[in-house]
């Protein structure tokens, strides 16, 4: 019996950017009933702007036997996150998504851990992210990696679900 392929994390290739957007939309589809149609329209437009995120950070993908199984964006600093209030010295994780067909294989953990490793190599004090209250699996994943809630950085905007802030202290220069 042949063993299942292992996922590898790498930077997205230019020819994969449309697929990255499609995968992310598939991954977040289960949350559509929990948000407003206006939020869905804005969020899916934001998801599809993969190329726009490249200027602010790096888009990583999990390659599972030659197909994309997940993706995440690591922004170099909080100014590119679309959320207000992050210290600029903190890189930010955005849009971590695992293809529903690939769930249960630790793809999300691999992608988040790759972001943590890259942030550590940057020598930054902390790595941050926002997630929604109804994203229980995502919150459990981040907490398993040592991320802690920082309610001072939560964001509430009309028509959007609350954005719960998490931070992982890395101990780099310029602790905030």
C-alpha positions in Angstrom: 0.0 0.0 0.0 1.4 3.4 -1.0 1.8 6.0 1.7 -0.2 9.2 1.4 2.0 12.1 0.2 3.4 14.6 2.7 2.5 18.3 2.2 5.3 20.8 1.7 5.0 24.5 2.2 6.4 26.9 -0.4 5.8 30.3 -1.9 2.9 30.4 -4.4 3.9 30.6 -8.0 2.6 33.3 -10.3 0.5 30.9 -12.3 -1.2 29.6 -9.1 -2.6 32.9 -7.8 -6.1 32.4 -9.3 -6.2 28.9 -7.8 -5.1 30.3 -4.4 -8.1 32.6 -4.5 -10.5 29.8 -5.5 -9.2 27.5 -2.8 -9.6 30.2 -0.2 -13.2 30.9 -1.2 -14.0 27.1 -1.1 -12.4 26.9 2.4 -14.5 29.8 3.8 -17.8 28.8 2.1 -19.0 27.1 5.2 -19.1 30.4 7.0 -21.4 32.2 4.4 -24.6 31.6 6.5 -23.0 33.3 9.5 -22.2 36.7 7.8 -24.1 39.3 5.8 -24.2 39.3 2.0 -22.4 42.6 2.0 -19.6 41.1 4.0 -19.4 38.1 1.7 -19.1 40.4 -1.4 -16.3 42.5 0.3 -14.5 39.4 1.7 -14.5 37.5 -1.6 -13.2 40.5 -3.5 -10.4 40.8 -0.8 -9.7 37.0 -1.1 -9.4 37.2 -4.9 -6.8 40.1 -4.7 -3.9 37.6 -4.2 -1.6 39.6 -6.4 -2.3 42.7 -4.2 -1.1 40.9 -1.1 2.2 40.0 -2.7 3.4 43.5 -2.5 2.9 43.5 1.2 4.1 40.0 2.1 4.3 36.5 0.9 1.6 34.0 -0.1 2.5 30.5 0.9 0.8 27.3 -0.3 0.8 23.7 1.0 1.5 21.4 -2.0 0.1 17.9 -1.5 1.3 15.6 -4.2 1.3 18.3 -6.8 -2.0 19.9 -5.9 -2.7 22.9 -3.7 -4.2 21.8 -0.3 -4.0 25.1 1.6 -2.7 28.7 1.6 -1.8 31.5 3.9 -0.6 35.1 3.5 2.2 36.4 5.8 2.2 40.2 5.7 5.5 41.8 6.6 3.9 44.3 9.1 0.5 45.2 10.5 -0.1 48.1 8.1 -1.0 45.7 5.3 -3.6 43.7 7.2 -6.6 45.8 6.5 -7.2 45.9 10.2 -6.4 49.0 12.4 -4.2 49.0 15.4 -1.5 46.4 14.9 2.0 47.7 15.8 3.9 48.0 12.5 6.7 45.8 13.9 4.4 42.8 14.0 3.9 40.6 10.9 0.4 39.4 10.4 -1.1 36.1 9.3 -4.1 36.5 6.9 -6.4 34.2 5.1 -5.2 30.8 6.3 -7.3 28.4 4.3 -7.3 24.6 3.9 -9.1 23.0 1.0 -12.1 21.1 2.5 -10.9 17.9 0.7 -7.6 18.1 2.5 -8.7 18.8 6.0 -7.6 16.5 8.8 -4.0 16.2 7.5 -2.5 19.0 9.6 -2.2 21.4 6.6 -3.4 24.4 8.6 -0.8 23.6 11.3 2.0 23.3 8.7 1.0 26.7 7.1 0.7 28.5 10.5 4.0 27.0 11.7 5.7 28.2 8.5 4.5 31.7 9.2 5.9 31.4 12.8 9.3 30.2 11.5 9.5 33.1 9.0 8.5 35.6 11.6 11.2 34.3 14.0 13.8 34.7 11.2 12.6 38.3 10.8 13.6 39.0 14.4 10.3 40.6 15.2 8.8 40.8 18.7 5.4 39.2 17.9 3.3 37.6 15.2 -0.4 38.6 15.1 -3.7 37.6 13.4 -7.4 38.2 13.6 -10.0 35.4 13.4 -13.7 35.2 13.9 -15.5 33.8 17.0 -17.2 31.1 14.9 -13.9 29.7 13.6 -13.4 27.3 16.4 -10.9 25.0 14.5 -8.8 28.0 13.6 -8.8 29.3 17.1 -7.8 25.9 18.5 -5.0 25.6 15.9 -3.5 29.1 16.8 -3.8 28.4 20.5 -2.0 25.1 20.1 0.9 27.0 18.6 1.1 29.3 21.6 -1.0 32.3 20.3 -2.8 34.2 23.0 -5.9 36.4 22.8 -5.2 40.1 23.0 -8.7 41.8 23.2 -7.1 45.3 23.0 -6.6 44.6 19.3 -10.0 43.2 18.5 -11.8 45.0 15.7 -15.6 45.5 15.3 -16.9 47.1 12.2 -20.6 47.5 11.2 -21.7 44.6 8.9 -18.7 42.4 9.7 -18.2 39.7 12.3 -16.0 40.6 15.2 -12.3 40.1 14.5 -10.7 38.5 17.5 -7.0 39.4 17.9 -4.3 36.8 18.7 -0.6 37.4 19.3 2.4 35.1 19.6 5.3 36.6 21.5 8.6 35.8 19.7 11.0 37.8 21.8 12.7 39.6 18.9 13.9 43.2 19.0 11.5 45.9 19.9 9.1 44.0 22.1 5.6 45.6 22.1 
